[in-house]
Amino acid sequence: MSEEKPQSNKIYRKVYILSDPGLIYPFIPGTVSSFIVKKGDEVVKGDQLFILDAMKMNNIVLAPVDGVVKKINVKVGEKVSKNDVIMEIV
């Protein structure tokens, strides 16, 4: 008799690796309701950056890296999609 190994039916999601973690994209389409930081502010990984209104919820977007806010590409009240770069951190 041969022993059969049980087949794994698990489906794993591919790991998404950012090409540049300093480029901040929204994780869901929505409207930027307010910024917590401004251009020139130093941020540490995990700091709050801005609030994104999406799906009737206020979502606080956190800094993925340490650095300085180099540029903010949108204004408060602007609608954004998943491909829009909202902010740059260097």
N, CA and C of each residue as an Amber inpcrd file, in Angstrom:
protein
   270
   0.8240000  -1.1840000   0.0000000   0.0000000   0.0000000   0.0000000
   0.8670000   1.2460000   0.0000000   0.4250000   2.2110000  -0.7470000
   1.1610000   3.4750000  -0.7550000   0.3820000   4.5110000   0.0370000
   1.1240000   5.3350000   0.7270000   0.4730000   6.3990000   1.5030000
   0.2830000   7.6130000   0.6160000  -0.9110000   8.1320000   0.6080000
  -1.1870000   9.3150000  -0.1890000  -1.1930000  10.5370000   0.7200000
  -0.5610000  11.5710000   0.2560000  -0.5710000  12.8130000   1.0050000
  -1.8700000  13.5450000   0.7010000  -2.4940000  14.1090000   1.7120000
  -3.7400000  14.8320000   1.4490000  -3.4740000  16.0490000   0.5710000
  -4.3540000  16.2640000  -0.3730000  -4.2380000  17.4130000  -1.2640000
  -4.7020000  18.6660000  -0.5280000  -3.9800000  19.7220000  -0.7110000
  -4.3560000  20.9910000  -0.1040000  -5.2610000  21.7470000  -1.0650000
  -6.4260000  22.1180000  -0.6090000  -7.3730000  22.8690000  -1.4300000
  -7.3290000  24.3530000  -1.1180000  -6.3600000  24.7600000  -0.3540000
  -6.2680000  26.1660000   0.0300000  -5.8170000  27.0030000  -1.1500000
  -6.4120000  28.1590000  -1.2760000  -6.0240000  29.1120000  -2.3110000
  -5.3990000  30.3050000  -1.5980000  -4.1840000  30.6220000  -1.9570000
  -3.4890000  31.7250000  -1.3140000  -3.4740000  32.9330000  -2.2340000
  -3.6500000  34.0770000  -1.6270000  -3.5990000  35.3240000  -2.3770000
  -2.1420000  35.7040000  -2.5970000  -1.8330000  36.2000000  -3.7820000
  -0.4670000  36.6340000  -4.0610000  -0.1170000  37.8300000  -3.1900000
   1.1090000  37.8700000  -2.7360000   1.5830000  38.9890000  -1.9360000
   1.8050000  40.1760000  -2.8620000   1.2360000  41.3100000  -2.4930000
   1.3720000  42.5170000  -3.2980000   2.5710000  43.3000000  -2.7970000
   3.5740000  43.4570000  -3.6270000   4.7840000  44.1750000  -3.2430000
   4.7940000  45.5130000  -3.9720000   4.8410000  46.5750000  -3.2080000
   4.8560000  47.9030000  -3.8060000   6.1980000  48.1660000  -4.4670000
   6.1540000  48.7440000  -5.6630000   7.4020000  49.0680000  -6.3390000
   8.0890000  50.2380000  -5.6350000   7.3080000  51.1610000  -5.0930000
   7.8420000  52.2890000  -4.3330000   6.9180000  52.5260000  -3.1440000
   7.2900000  52.0480000  -1.9580000   6.4080000  52.1770000  -0.7970000
   6.1800000  53.6210000  -0.3620000   6.9260000  54.5740000  -0.9030000
   6.7340000  55.9770000  -0.5650000   5.6000000  56.6370000  -1.3370000
   5.0780000  55.9490000  -2.3500000   3.9230000  56.4530000  -3.0820000
   2.6670000  55.9280000  -2.4020000   1.8070000  56.8230000  -1.9690000
   0.6310000  56.4380000  -1.1990000  -0.5970000  56.4330000  -2.1030000
  -1.1650000  55.2540000  -2.2930000  -2.3760000  55.0610000  -3.0860000
  -3.5370000  54.7510000  -2.1390000  -4.7630000  55.1030000  -2.5300000
  -5.9020000  54.6580000  -1.7150000  -6.1190000  53.1640000  -1.9240000
  -6.5320000  52.4690000  -0.8950000  -6.7710000  51.0390000  -1.0190000
  -8.1630000  50.7580000  -1.5750000  -8.9840000  51.8170000  -1.6700000
 -10.3430000  51.7010000  -2.1840000 -10.7350000  53.0660000  -2.7420000
 -11.5300000  53.1420000  -3.8000000 -11.9640000  54.4470000  -4.3030000
 -12.7840000  55.1960000  -3.2510000 -12.6350000  56.4970000  -3.2200000
 -13.3720000  57.2930000  -2.2400000 -13.0820000  58.7670000  -2.3940000
 -13.3480000  59.5120000  -1.3190000 -13.1300000  60.9530000  -1.2890000
 -12.2190000  61.2920000  -0.1230000 -11.2050000  62.1070000  -0.3720000
 -10.3060000  62.5350000   0.7010000 -11.0430000  63.6000000   1.5210000
 -11.3190000  63.2940000   2.7870000 -12.0790000  64.2410000   3.6000000
 -11.1900000  65.1880000   4.3960000  -9.9860000  64.7530000   4.7540000
  -9.0650000  65.6590000   5.4470000  -7.6580000  65.0680000   5.4700000
  -6.6880000  65.9630000   5.5850000  -5.2910000  65.5510000   5.7210000
  -4.8630000  65.7870000   7.1610000  -4.1350000  64.8400000   7.7110000
  -3.6230000  64.9510000   9.0720000  -2.2050000  65.5140000   9.0490000
  -1.4880000  65.2730000   7.9410000  -0.1350000  65.8040000   7.7720000
  -0.1320000  66.7920000   6.6150000   0.9490000  67.5570000   6.5230000
   1.0980000  68.5010000   5.4110000   2.4840000  68.3280000   4.8050000
   2.6950000  68.9510000   3.6680000   3.9790000  68.8650000   2.9760000
   5.0960000  69.3180000   3.9160000   6.1630000  68.5400000   3.9690000
   7.3100000  68.8630000   4.8130000   7.2890000  68.1960000   6.1800000
   6.1630000  67.6090000   6.5720000   6.0810000  66.9250000   7.8720000
   6.8700000  65.6200000   7.8460000   7.5310000  65.3260000   8.9640000
   8.1930000  64.0330000   9.1190000   7.1690000  63.0360000   9.6300000
   7.1850000  61.8320000   9.0530000   6.2750000  60.7870000   9.5000000
   7.0560000  59.5210000   9.8060000   6.4970000  58.7290000  10.6920000
   7.0610000  57.4440000  11.0710000   6.0620000  56.3800000  10.6290000
   6.5560000  55.2250000  10.2400000   5.6790000  54.1360000   9.8140000
   4.5680000  53.9410000  10.8400000   3.3200000  53.9840000  10.3690000
   2.1720000  53.8180000  11.2560000   1.4840000  55.1260000  11.6230000
   2.1180000  56.2660000  11.3180000   1.4820000  57.5660000  11.5880000
   0.2600000  57.7450000  10.6840000  -0.7250000  58.4870000  11.1660000
  -1.9180000  58.7740000  10.3820000  -1.6000000  59.8540000   9.3490000
  -2.0130000  59.6240000   8.0950000  -1.7300000  60.5620000   7.0100000
  -2.9520000  61.3680000   6.5990000  -4.0510000  60.6850000   6.2940000
  -5.2670000  61.3650000   5.8560000  -6.4670000  60.4540000   6.0810000
  -7.6560000  61.0440000   5.9240000  -8.8900000  60.2890000   6.0820000
  -9.5560000  60.1660000   4.7270000  -9.8960000  58.9370000   4.3690000
 -10.5390000  58.6290000   3.1030000 -11.9650000  58.1620000   3.3870000
 -12.9490000  58.8950000   2.8700000 -14.3450000  58.4870000   2.9950000
 -14.6470000  57.5120000   1.8760000 -15.0130000  56.2860000   2.2300000
 -15.3330000  55.2720000   1.2330000 -16.3440000  54.3040000   1.8400000
 -17.3460000  53.9600000   1.0730000 -18.3650000  53.0090000   1.4960000
 -19.0160000  53.4260000   2.8190000 -19.3000000  54.7120000   2.9500000
 -19.9630000  55.2910000   4.1200000 -19.1610000  55.1170000   5.4080000
 -17.8270000  55.0190000   5.2650000 -16.9550000  54.8990000   6.4370000
 -15.7920000  55.8710000   6.2940000 -15.2820000  56.3380000   7.4240000
 -14.0580000  57.1400000   7.4480000 -12.8970000  56.1910000   7.6660000
 -12.0080000  56.0910000   6.6810000 -10.8580000  55.1980000   6.7490000
  -9.5950000  56.0230000   6.9570000  -8.8830000  55.7560000   8.0270000
  -7.6370000  56.4690000   8.3060000  -6.5070000  55.7250000   7.6110000
  -5.7850000  56.4300000   6.7300000  -4.6760000  55.8270000   5.9860000
  -3.3880000  56.1050000   6.7530000  -2.6080000  55.0480000   6.9730000
  -1.3740000  55.1320000   7.7590000  -0.1430000  55.1280000   6.8650000
   0.9330000  55.6990000   7.3810000   2.2030000  55.7470000   6.6460000
   2.8170000  54.3490000   6.5900000   3.1670000  53.8750000   5.3850000
   3.8000000  52.5580000   5.2790000   5.3100000  52.5940000   5.5270000
   5.8950000  53.8020000   5.5320000   7.3490000  53.9550000   5.6990000
   7.6490000  55.2090000   6.5230000   8.8720000  55.2860000   7.0270000
   9.3640000  56.5110000   7.6680000   9.8090000  57.4700000   6.5650000
   9.6980000  58.7750000   6.8220000  10.1890000  59.7420000   5.8480000
   9.5780000  61.1080000   6.0290000   9.6790000  61.9120000   4.9700000
   9.1490000  63.2720000   4.9580000   8.1280000  63.3680000   3.8280000
   6.9970000  64.0220000   4.0990000   5.9710000  64.2020000   3.0700000
   6.5300000  65.1650000   2.0310000   6.7870000  64.6470000   0.8280000
   7.3760000  65.4410000  -0.2420000   6.3110000  66.1860000  -1.0340000
   5.1850000  65.5190000  -1.2930000   4.1800000  66.0970000  -2.1700000
   2.8070000  65.5340000  -1.8400000   1.7800000  66.3830000  -1.9200000
   0.3890000  65.9540000  -1.7990000  -0.2800000  66.3050000  -3.1220000
  -0.8050000  65.2960000  -3.8010000  -1.2930000  65.4600000  -5.1680000
  -2.7880000  65.7500000  -5.3010000  -3.5400000  65.6880000  -4.2270000
  -4.9830000  65.9320000  -4.2980000  -5.3920000  66.9580000  -3.2450000
  -6.6000000  67.4620000  -3.3810000  -7.1400000  68.4270000  -2.4220000
  -8.2510000  67.7760000  -1.6140000  -8.5460000  68.3480000  -0.4720000
  -9.6480000  67.8650000   0.3530000 -10.9340000  67.9510000  -0.4580000
 -11.7250000  66.8960000  -0.4110000 -12.9760000  66.8430000  -1.1400000
 -12.8630000  66.2150000  -2.5120000 -11.6390000  65.9250000  -2.9530000
 -11.4270000  65.3320000  -4.2650000 -11.6910000  63.8320000  -4.2300000
 -12.3360000  63.3260000  -5.2810000 -12.5630000  61.8900000  -5.4020000
 -11.3110000  61.2450000  -5.9840000 -10.9710000  60.0710000  -5.4660000
  -9.7750000  59.3540000  -5.9150000 -10.1240000  57.9110000  -6.2460000
  -9.3470000  57.3290000  -7.1600000  -9.5060000  55.9190000  -7.4910000
  -8.2910000  55.1550000  -6.9770000  -8.3100000  53.8370000  -7.1450000
  -7.2140000  53.0120000  -6.6270000  -5.8740000  53.3080000  -7.2800000
  -5.8700000  53.8930000  -8.4730000  -4.6090000  54.1340000  -9.1910000
  -4.0470000  55.5210000  -8.9770000  -4.7070000  56.3630000  -8.2140000
  -4.2420000  57.7300000  -7.9870000  -3.1970000  57.7770000  -6.8750000
  -2.0930000  58.4630000  -7.1450000  -1.0850000  58.6660000  -6.1050000
  -1.5230000  59.8860000  -5.3070000  -1.8790000  59.6740000  -4.0640000
  -2.3710000  60.7720000  -3.2340000  -1.2230000  61.5680000  -2.6390000
  -0.1610000  60.8660000  -2.2400000   0.9140000  61.5230000  -1.5040000
   2.2300000  60.8050000  -1.7800000   3.3300000  61.5470000  -1.6600000
   4.6570000  60.9610000  -1.8160000   5.4560000  61.1890000  -0.5390000
   6.0890000  60.1350000  -0.0500000   6.9350000  60.2150000   1.1380000
   8.3460000  59.7820000   0.7330000   9.3430000  60.6040000   1.0690000
  10.7350000  60.2470000   0.7520000  11.5540000  60.1890000   2.0140000
